[in-house]
Amino acid sequence: MTIELVNQIKPTIRNYDHPYMKGAWQPNFAEYNATDMEVIGEIPGDIDGVYVRNTENPIHESIGRYHPFDGDGMIHIMSIVDGKAEYRNRFVRTKGFSAEQEAGQALWAGLMEHPKRSTRAGWGAQEWLKDSSSTDVIVHAGKILSTFYQCGEGYRLDPHSLKQFGTESWVPLDGISAHPKVDESTGELLFFNYSKHAPYYHCGVISPDNELTRYVPVELPGPRLPHDMAFTKNYVIVPDLPLFWDPEALKLGVHAVRFYRDMPSRFGILPRAGSPDAIKWFEADPTYVLHWANAYEDGDEIVLDGYFQEHPEPKSNPDADPGYERMMAYLDQELLGARLHRWRFNLKTGATTEQRLDDRTLEFPVINQSYAGKPYRYVYSTVPEPGWFLFNGLIKHDLETGNSSSLAFEEGCYISEPGFAPRIGSHAEDDGYLVTFVSDMNKDQSECVIVDAQDMEAGPVARIILPHRICSGVHATWANGKYIREAEVRLVA
């Protein structure tokens, strides 16, 4: 293995006893380049692209109580082409990161504390919380875009070198939420944001050349907390779900999340090229959904798949600190009871029908992204570790037959959200590989694992040993090398 230590960040953390600051969540402070890594098995020669992972890495002692989503964003990439792999990782140099590095301490209170404890105000959409750009990551117009789930500025990085280009110029004043979507059929990036002022929600479109072409308001009854979006060939789906900030607490500057179980879930079907007045609203059973798998058009109906939470406001340990325990309970997917679920919205009749697709607790859907917004057959879900925001297995669903297959990892091994890497020249939807990082707590090491998506139960075809054990985090993606190169050539021209 050839390792280059690029940078070493000095932390000021004094206490690592927090459950999300040790074990699989122990933060990283070193930035590496690595080539010629040890490989167990053989890297397939028909993979071409980059696996990109975002993680949470706190640097400074927190102001008050710490929440794992307060950590600074760090991007990890594994570039794979011609049977060879290269690894890099870098902190996202956000404005908040730079300000705290200069100060040598935390300047913002996190999710667990009142914003008045912060000694600095944020920028743009985030005045009450540091935009750490640590939630999601996608690749569009030849560049990585990292985003923050409470809406932030969006940061661009090179997908191979991780060279940083700062904030994205087209992001509106209300920011951009995590989970923008790339439509590979058009090359467009679809995004949304939400805020505490009317109209409370916007959605927009970025061209293949990275220019803002559409930005429209969607009026909601009040501030909401959407986390993800979905789209079809002709529509964008706007969720209005009955879990959001308590309006009375919000008047006091307290961001307390409540589930209003007597309110229905609402879904707005907005034409991608139409005016906001053309939106059609549908009602469904009350729930909250973190992540949507996919959506598509089926005759007069819109089909939407995602993870229906049985208990969006989970019960926590009554003997523990109520504020701390309540926030930590939202990280336990087993308590939330997330189930793979299907909604159908009939554009002619206005009717909604719902169907449970699996009774197991699952989350973090992955599909072949060339099928996003289209009829599809396969979805890959992660299996949560009970009691933790950690994942230790994969389930593949065949939505056509109803069958499923699985891959369980050894006890103490925790996976990242995978990316689906289509095999070069593939024609079948599942002809490709699942690529993920695995942190093996038994060996105190991390690996990049490659699994044949058509034969998951056979286990990894290759394991690439990383130069360090990486911290756990939230989202990841796969970007095809061909698309990256085409975008680079087009934008230069």
Number of C-alpha atoms within 10 A of each C-alpha: 12 11 15 13 11 12 13 11 12 12 16 14 14 9 10 13 9 14 15 21 22 13 17 22 21 19 25 23 19 15 19 19 18 18 17 14 18 14 18 14 12 14 20 18 13 17 22 22 22 26 27 30 31 32 30 28 26 27 22 19 17 21 17 13 14 21 21 22 21 23 26 26 29 28 25 22 26 27 21 21 17 11 12 19 21 19 25 24 23 24 26 25 21 22 18 23 23 12 15 17 17 9 10 15 17 24 23 25 24 24 19 18 19 16 19 13 14 19 12 19 16 18 17 15 23 19 14 21 24 28 30 31 36 29 28 26 28 26 24 27 24 26 23 25 22 31 28 25 21 23 22 30 29 26 24 26 22 15 28 19 14 19 13 18 13 15 18 15 13 15 20 17 13 21 25 27 27 29 25 25 22 24 21 16 13 10 17 21 23 22 24 26 29 26 19 16 10 14 15 19 24 22 24 21 22 21 16 20 16 20 14 17 11 13 15 14 18 19 13 16 9 16 20 21 23 25 20 22 24 25 27 22 16 14 21 23 23 25 23 24 24 23 22 19 19 17 17 11 12 14 9 9 13 16 20 16 18 14 19 17 16 9 15 16 20 18 20 19 23 22 19 20 12 12 12 17 11 12 18 16 17 19 18 18 18 20 23 26 22 17 20 24 25 25 28 23 19 13 9 12 18 20 22 22 23 24 27 27 23 18 18 24 21 20 13 18 11 9 7 10 10 12 13 15 15 18 18 20 20 19 17 19 26 25 21 20 20 28 22 25 20 21 21 22 26 17 16 8 9 12 13 17 13 15 11 13 16 16 11 13 23 25 29 24 23 23 23 22 22 14 18 22 26 19 14 18 16 19 21 27 24 25 24 23 18 15 13 17 21 24 25 21 20 26 21 24 20 16 13 9 8 10 9 14 14 19 19 16 16 12 11 15 21 23 26 27 28 30 27 26 29 26 21 14 10 11 10 10 18 23 18 24 26 26 29 25 30 27 27 20 16 10 10 14 16 23 23 23 24 27 23 22 24 16 18 20 16 12 16 21 17 19 23 25 21 26 22 15 21 26 23 29 27 18 22 26 24 27 25 20 19 13 16 22 13 12 20 15 10 13 12 6 6
